[in-house]
Amino acid sequence: MEFEYADTDKWAAELSELYSYTEGPEFLLNRKCFEEDFRIHVREKKWTELDKNQHRTHAMRLLDGLEVTAREKRLRVARAILYVAQGTFGECGSEAEVQAWMRYNIFLLLEVGTFNALVELLNMEIDNSAACSSAVRKPAISLADSTDLRVLLNIMYLIVETVRQEAEGDKPEWKSMRQTFRAELGAPLYNNEPFSVMLFGMVTKFCSGHAPHFPMKKVLLLLWKTVLCTLGGFEELQSMKAEKREMLGLPPLPEDSIKVIRNMRAASPPASASDLIEQQQKRGRREHKVRPALIKQDNLDAFNERDPYKADDSREEEEENDDDNSLEGETFPLERDEVMPPPTQHPPSDRITCPKGLPWAPKVRLALSLLSSDTNTVVGLPRPIHESIRTLKLVSTLTNSHKLCGYLFPIPLDHKSRPGVLFSCPLSDLLKPVTEGASSFHPIPGFPGWPSLFPCWFHLLLGLGQTVPPSPRIPLCPPRTTVLQSMKLGVDVNRHKEIIVKAISAVLLLLLKHFKLNHIYQFEYMAQHLVFANCIPLILKFFNQNIMSYITAKNSISVLDYPYCVVHELPELTAESLEAGDNNQFCWRNLFSCINLLRILNKLTKWKHSRTMMLVVFKSAPILKRALKVKQAMMQLYVLKLLKVQTKYLGRQWRKSNMKTMSAIYQKVRHRLNDDWAYGNDLDARPWDFQAEECALRASIERFNSRRYDRAHSNPDFLPVDNCLQSVLGQRVDLPEDFQVNYDLWLEREVFSRPISWEELLQ
């Protein structure tokens, strides 16, 4: 699949996913509200014919209209502002022209202070108890119940998504506005909290049942883009990681993981039992026609060499049922997709160049060393490992033994070592380069009380659970009447669920990655709460559907996507055109969601034996093997990672019956020194320690949270010492009774009879 993993899809696709297809009639209503107001002040010219000063004047006039008390008038002004943010499409003749005017108008609205005014209105709508109580009493929610919220969220989403992305034709002042906007969006300016915390509160209020009329898809999309704008995406995470490694005194990483994965090639998926039967039948018919039934082995080998990509069909070993032992003892080669085809069969232009060796440099982990805290002993390791370690030591400029292969020493290990140093040596020099909490350059400290966000993460999982099949339908419009409307609503509902999965998975992954970079215990706190909220079985349940069907689903109607639907005349929709869908090979958002969920699952289970056993208990191996049928390298890599961590628990028979998967793991997944993942010799995997492992982690997290965030009940040992002379002398100290009785004696003995050098004392 020609898929490029990025922070988001293309700008036009992200804009179109904001609107449901049932919102189509509102585009013309927004235009009508704008033109009625615009004609009162400008009679002859169009919006696109005015100069910048006139645009600014009218934008400020619209902004003043948001402050009226009448709800209907305020809604009409908000619709007019939304039409401006949508690019005044009534005066444009093409989609590119609409998008160009969108960027211009949105930066204009941002300049006059529209976003801050919208935040105040949104806060007022969130606290509208009358609307909440009315929605709770209704048996079903319709679009009319969320009109005011949807208009406000639409404008804010368009502003955040447009300002966040850079474009070639951006003006210099727009770049400075972008930086200012990002800083304000992440600062605690809205009720002494960042804007994203307000959106998290909307998620909690909706999922708890107190505000069922909230348009959750729009809230989640805006939350995702706000987190992406304030904290940064995957590329910015890489640069922040490099900056933090430099600050901690660690050498830079040798490769960019995202770039390495993008250069990988997809492997042939393991065949299921039905595939094997079908291939055998085809091969039998072909051989019956072209050759006798009995073929010598050398002739068969020659035939396989002529057709390298089909040769693997004759040696498929993987069965969908893991209990099948028919292939016991048979070994298989590595993936043939990774082997260059014979040069005699393809012209030079069609040759595939494959890099030699494994794609990753190996990592080191202290827990995997042969002896306690020993990363130098190589006794018993194969000769290639000896040579690799010797080469890495030559490359590395670090001399500390605990930083073997120093450029692969992980930042979280440094974070975990600091609390121990803090307890044993509070004035240690190790704490001077970086304070023991949140680092200064990272925007995560903008969450002042981030441990209180746990209910938000839990409710995000609830929202994700509502989209996992089978799930209830999401109400979008009044009851259906015709077959065509029924099909259109079905497409809209499925698309609605897909967008929710996309937004939730992206938000959770971004927060996990940023928390892990900022401090490992912030990451562990969020990860442990996700595990306790059954995130692992929920994701496995999601992948227990037909993933190929999910990724290739065509739940979109391209002629109804914005801005196509407002520029061109809409053709007549038929049942046949809705069934045909678009011409895309796959759905970008669904593949993006699957990769995000796999990455989340990897982060939750990595180096956690108890959580790895959850994968085994919930029988994730056959579920994940079916996901390997998606021929996309990045998705296959994260599936293979999940299979790698549990191979030692699946038993010898499983490994013998799944040699092709084992070969793929060896080829594509990064290896660690001394990690015997392919065998069952892990001494740390003791089942009776699983509960103790999570409890010990919880204790470390609670110590970290109480030290960093619990100001009201802080441990007095960690409170700052007051060393100001004036404040200390100004304190009133209650002395005991016996001291007051003997005060004169103490004064004579300790003060008057002792010579004090006041100059030295002051110095």
VOGU-873404 format. One record per residue (C-alpha): z, y, x; residue in one letter. Coordinates in steps of 0.25 Angstrom, whole numbers, plus 5000, padded with zeros to 4 digits. Layout:
# residues N
ZYXA
...
This chain:
# residues 763
500050005000M
499650145005E
501050205003F
501750315012E
503250315010Y
503650465009A
504850545004D
504050574991T
502650544985D
501550654985K
501950784979W
501050774967A
501650634964A
503050684965E
502750804955L
502050714945S
503250614945E
504150724940L
503550724926Y
503550614916S
502250594909Y
502950624896T
503150764901E
501750794901G
501750894889P
502750984896E
501751034906F
501051114896L
502351164890L
502751214904N
501451284905R
501651354891K
503051404894C
502551464907F
501251534902E
502051594890E
503051664899D
501951694910F
501051764900R
502151864896I
502151914910H
500851884916V
499651904905R
498351884913E
498551814926K
498951664928K
500051614937W
499051574948T
498451714948E
499751784951L
500251824965D
501551784971K
502451904967N
501951884952Q
502251734953H
503651764959R
503951864948T
503651774937H
504351654943A
505651744944M
505351784929R
505351634925L
506651614933L
507351724926D
506951654913G
507751534917L
509051614915E
508951634900V
509951564891T
508951514880A
508651364884R
507251364878E
506851494885K
507451434898R
506651304896L
505351384894R
505551464907V
505851334914A
504551264909R
503851394914A
504451374928I
504051224928L
502651264925Y
502651354937V
503251244946A
502151144940Q
501051234947G
500651314934T
499651204932F
498951274920G
498251364930E
497851264940C
496651174940G
497051064950S
498250984954E
498151044968A
498251184962E
499451144953V
500151094966Q
499851214974A
500351304963W
501551214961M
502051234976R
501851384975Y
502551404962N
503751314966I
503951394979F
503851514970L
504951464960L
505851424972L
505751554978E
506251634966V
507451534964G
506951444953T
507651314958F
509051374959N
508851424944A
508351284940L
509551224947V
510551304938E
509751274925L
509751124929L
511251124931N
511451194918M
510651084911E
511450974918I
512651034912D
512151044898N
513150964891S
512450984878A
511150924882A
511850804889C
512650774876S
511450784868S
510650694877A
511750584877V
511750574862R
510250554861K
509850414860P
508550444868A
508250554878I
506850624877S
506150724886L
506650834877A
508050814881D
507850844896S
506750964895T
507651064902D
508050974913L
506650924915R
506051064916V
507051104927L
506950974935L
505450984935N
505451124941I
506551084951M
505850954955Y
504551034957L
505251134966I
505951034974V
504750934976E
503751054979T
504651124989V
505151004996R
503750965000Q
502951045011E
501451065009A
500351115018E
500151255011G
501651295010D
501951435013K
502951465024P
503951525015E
503951395007W
504451315019K
505651405020S
505851395005M
505851245006R
506951245017Q
507751345009T
507551254996F
507951125003R
509251195009A
509651244995E
509351114988L
510251044997G
511351144998A
512551144988P
512051264980L
512051204966Y
513451184961N
513951174975N
513051044976E
511651014981P
510551014970F
510450864972S
511850834968V
511550904955M
510450814953L
511250694956F
512250744946G
511150734935M
510850594939V
512350554937T
512350624924K
511150554919F
511550414923C
512950434918S
512350464904G
512850604902H
511450664903A
510350564899P
509350684897H
509250714911F
507750684916P
508250584927M
506850564933K
506750714936K
508150724941V
507950604951L
506650664956L
507250804959L
508450734965L
507550654974W
506750774979K
508050864980T
508650754990V
507250744997L
507150894998C
508650925003T
508850805012L
507450765017G
506550645016G
506250535025F
505550615036E
506650715036E
507650595037L
506950545050Q
507050685056S
508550705052M
508850565058K
508150605071A
508950735071E
510250665068K
510050555079R
509850675089E
511050735084M
511850605086L
511250585100G
510450465096L
508950455101P
507850475091P
507350355083L
506050285089P
505250285076E
505150345062D
505450235053S
504650285041I
503450305051K
503550155056V
503650105042I
502350185038R
501650115049N
501949975045M
501049885037R
501349805025A
501549655026A
500949545017S
501949525006P
502649385005P
501949294995A
502549244982S
502449104977A
501349154967S
500549224978D
500649094986L
500049004975I
498949104972E
498549114987Q
498548964988Q
497648944976Q
496749054982K
496648984995R
496448854989G
495248904981R
494648974993R
494848855003E
494248754992H
493048844992K
492748865007V
493448745014R
493948605012P
495248585007A
495848535020L
495748645032I
496248625046K
497348715050Q
496448785061D
495448815051N
496448875042L
497048965053D
495649015056A
495449055042F
496849125042N
496349205055E
495149245048R
495949305036D
497249355042P
497749425029Y
497649305021K
498149205031A
499549235027D
499249175013D
499249035019S
500549055025R
501349135014E
502749085015E
503549175006E
503949124992E
504549214981E
505549104979N
506549104991D
506948964988D
505548904991D
505648825004N
504248775004S
503948855017L
505148815024E
504948815039G
503648885039E
503449005048T
502549125046F
501849225055P
502149375054L
501449465043E
499949455045R
499749595040D
500449635053E
499349565061V
498049625065M
496849555059P
495949485069P
494949585075P
493749505072T
493949515057Q
494149665055H
493349785061P
494149875070P
494349975060S
495049885051D
496049825061R
497549845059I
498349895070T
499749845070C
500849895080P
501349795089K
502849755088G
503849785077L
503849925071P
505249955073W
506149975085A
507349885084P
508749945080K
510149925085V
511449905077R
512849885083L
513249785073A
512049695077L
512549685092S
512949555098L
514249605102L
515249715097S
514649855100S
513649785110D
512149825109T
511849785123N
512049635123T
510749565121V
511149415124V
510449325115G
509349415111L
507849385113P
507149445125R
506349535117P
507649605112I
508149615126H
506849685130E
506949775118S
508349815121I
507949845136R
506849935131T
507650005121L
508750035131K
507750095141L
507150185130V
508550225125S
509250345132T
510550305126L
511550235135T
512650205125N
512750055122S
512950075108H
511650145107K
510750035111L
509350075107C
509950205105G
508750265097Y
509050165086L
510550195085F
510750225070P
511450355066I
512350285055P
513050205066L
513350345072D
513950385059H
514750265057K
515350275071S
515850425069R
516950395059P
517650295068G
517550395079V
518150505070L
519350415066F
519650375081S
519250495088C
519250625079P
518850715091L
517850625097S
516550685103D
515750585095L
515950675082L
515550805088K
514050795088P
514050755073V
515150775063T
515650645056E
515050685043G
513750745038A
512750795049S
512450945048S
510950935048F
510850845036H
510750895022P
511650785016I
512950865017P
512350945006G
512950844997F
514450894998P
515050784990G
514050674992W
514950554990P
515050604975S
513650574973L
513850424971F
513750424956P
512350494958C
511850374967W
512450274957F
511650344946H
510350344954L
510450194954L
510750194939L
509450274938G
508650174947L
509250054939G
508650114926Q
507250104933T
507349964937V
506649864928P
507049824918P
507549964914S
507550054901P
506450144898R
506650294902I
506450384890P
505350484892L
504750524879C
504850504864P
504550364858P
503050314861R
502050304850T
500750254856T
500350144866V
499850254875L
501050334875Q
501850204877S
501150174889M
501250314894K
502750314892L
502850174899G
502150234912V
503050354911D
504350274910V
503950184922N
503550304930R
504850374926H
505650254932K
504850244944E
505050394948I
506550374945I
506550254955V
505850334965K
506750454964A
508050374965I
507650284976S
507150404984A
508550484982V
509350364986L
508550334998L
508550475003L
510050495001L
510350365008L
509550405020K
510050545021H
511550495019F
511350395030K
510750495040L
511850595037N
513050495038H
513050345036I
514250345027Y
513550435017Q
512450335017F
513450215016E
514150285004Y
512950304996M
512450165000A
513750094996Q
513750164982H
512350124980L
512649974983V
513849974974F
512950034963A
512049904964N
510949974971C
510549854979I
510249764967P
509649874959L
508549894970I
508349744970L
508249744955K
507149854957F
506349774967F
506449644958N
505349694950Q
503849684953N
503849784965I
502249774966M
502149814952S
503149924953Y
502449984965I
501049974959T
501550024945A
500650124939K
501650204931N
500850334932S
499850414924I
499150494934S
498450594924V
499850624919L
500450664933D
500650804936Y
499950894939P
498650814935Y
499050814921C
499150964920V
497850994928V
496850894922H
496550854908E
497250724905L
496350604902P
496650524890E
497650414893L
497450274889T
498250144889A
497250094900E
497350214909S
498850204908L
498850054912E
497850074924A
498750184930G
498350254943D
497550194954N
498650194965N
498950064972Q
500450084970F
501450184965C
502050274976W
503350304969R
503650154967N
503350114981L
504250224986F
505350184977S
505350044981C
505350084996I
506550174993N
507350074986L
507049974997L
507550075007R
508850104999I
509049954999L
508949945014N
509850055016K
510949995007L
510849855013T
510649885028K
511749825037W
512549795024K
512849645023H
513449655009S
512249735004R
511249645011T
511949525004M
511749594991M
510249584994L
510349434996V
511249414983V
510249494974F
509149404980K
508349524985S
507449444995A
506449394985P
506449534978I
506149604991L
505149494995K
504349534983R
504449674987A
503649645000L
502449624991K
502249774992V
501349795004K
501949925009Q
502549925022A
503750015020M
504249945007M
504049805014Q
504849855026L
506049895018Y
505949755010V
505949685023L
507149755028K
507949715016L
507449575018L
507849575032K
509349615030V
509549495021Q
508749385028T
509949335035K
510649315022Y
509449245015L
509549115023G
508649035033R
507848975022Q
507449115016W
507049165030R
506149035033K
505449055019S
505149205021N
504649205035M
503549305032K
504649405027T
505449385040M
504149415048S
503949535040A
505349585043I
505249555057Y
503949635058Q
504349755050K
505849785050V
506649845061R
507449745069H
508849765075R
509349715088L
510149585086N
509949585071D
509649435067D
509149475053W
508249345053A
509349255055Y
510749225048G
511649265060N
512249385055D
513749385057L
514049505049D
513549455036A
514849395032R
514849395016P
516349415016W
516249545023D
515349615013F
516349675005Q
517149715017A
515849785023E
515649875010E
517149905010C
517249945024A
515950035022L
516650095010R
517850135018A
517050195029S
516250275018I
517550325011E
518150375024R
516950455027F
516850515013N
518350545013S
518250615027R
516950695024R
516950725009Y
518350705003D
518950835006R
520050834995A
520650705000H
520250705015S
521050625025N
521950725032P
521550665046D
520150715044F
520450855039L
520150975049P
521251025057V
521651175054D
521651235068N
521651385064C
522851455070L
522951555058Q
522851455047S
523851355054V
524851465057L
524751515042G
525151375036Q
526451355030R
527151235035V
528351175028D
529351135038L
530451025036P
531851065033E
532451015046D
531451095054F
531851225047Q
533351195050V
533051175065N
531951275066Y
532751375075D
532951255085L
531551215085W
531051355087L
531951375099E
531551245105R
530051235102E
529651385102V
530651475110F
530951385121S
529551345124R
528651435132P
527251445125I
526051495132S
525351565120W
524051605127E
523851455131E
524151415117L
523151505111L
522151465121Q
